[in-house]
Amino acid sequence: MLKQFNSRLISALEIVTAGGLSLFWLAFFTVGLAPENAPPCYFAYEHSFPLPDGLLAILLLVAGILLMLNKPWGIKLSLVAAGSLVFLGLVDFSFNIQNGIYMTSTVDLVLNAFINVWCVGFGIAIAVLIGGQPVA
């Protein structure tokens, strides 16, 4: 099985990431995280993400808990979540760069760049660290 330290760290970060996704959408719909000069397609694009992000948050939460408990499904679900995180980060990066979202303000640059780098980086880290583990 995965080294205990890596397993605990990855599972904890999966659970924190699930919480972060949930908090992002809570803030998006309550506080309003949209850029000041958002392009016309921005809201149509963003409103297509709550369902898949919600399912990804649930997947990360379940994977994190199962991984913490050393259950084989924790590894399997973590790998599915890894691919989902990389895809999410790259799609969001592509939209943001094509529509100038990073340039609307420093806050948008920092927030969106952090989210995109975290999703891609953490997804790759999960895949690399867990990918070679035997699954029962």
GIVEN-V453608 format. One record per residue. N is the residue number from 1. PHI is phi in whole degrees, -180 to 180 (999 if undefined). Layout:
n = (N | N)
phi = (PHI | PHI)
//
This chain:
n = (1 | 2 | 3 | 4 | 5 | 6 | 7 | 8 | 9 | 10 | 11 | 12 | 13 | 14 | 15 | 16 | 17 | 18 | 19 | 20 | 21 | 22 | 23 | 24 | 25 | 26 | 27 | 28 | 29 | 30 | 31 | 32 | 33 | 34 | 35 | 36 | 37 | 38 | 39 | 40 | 41 | 42 | 43 | 44 | 45 | 46 | 47 | 48 | 49 | 50 | 51 | 52 | 53 | 54 | 55 | 56 | 57 | 58 | 59 | 60 | 61 | 62 | 63 | 64 | 65 | 66 | 67 | 68 | 69 | 70 | 71 | 72 | 73 | 74 | 75 | 76 | 77 | 78 | 79 | 80 | 81 | 82 | 83 | 84 | 85 | 86 | 87 | 88 | 89 | 90 | 91 | 92 | 93 | 94 | 95 | 96 | 97 | 98 | 99 | 100 | 101 | 102 | 103 | 104 | 105 | 106 | 107 | 108 | 109 | 110 | 111 | 112 | 113 | 114 | 115 | 116 | 117 | 118 | 119 | 120 | 121 | 122 | 123 | 124 | 125 | 126 | 127 | 128 | 129 | 130 | 131 | 132 | 133 | 134 | 135 | 136)
phi = (999 | -57 | -50 | -56 | -61 | -63 | -62 | -66 | -65 | -63 | -62 | -63 | -69 | -65 | -66 | -65 | -65 | -59 | -65 | -63 | -61 | -64 | -66 | -58 | -72 | -61 | -67 | -59 | -88 | -107 | -86 | 90 | -100 | -70 | -62 | -61 | -111 | -66 | -65 | -55 | -83 | -57 | -71 | -62 | -64 | -64 | -72 | -86 | -98 | -57 | -65 | -64 | -67 | -64 | -66 | -65 | -62 | -64 | -59 | -64 | -63 | -65 | -60 | -63 | -66 | -65 | -66 | -63 | -88 | 59 | -89 | -56 | -66 | -62 | -67 | -60 | -69 | -64 | -69 | -64 | -63 | -59 | -63 | -65 | -64 | -63 | -60 | -58 | -62 | -73 | -64 | -66 | -59 | -59 | -63 | -62 | -72 | -71 | -111 | 68 | -64 | -64 | -97 | -73 | -166 | -63 | -62 | -64 | -60 | -65 | -63 | -69 | -65 | -60 | -59 | -65 | -66 | -61 | -60 | -68 | -64 | -69 | -61 | -65 | -61 | -60 | -60 | -70 | -75 | -104 | -54 | -92 | -79 | -69 | -116 | -77)
//
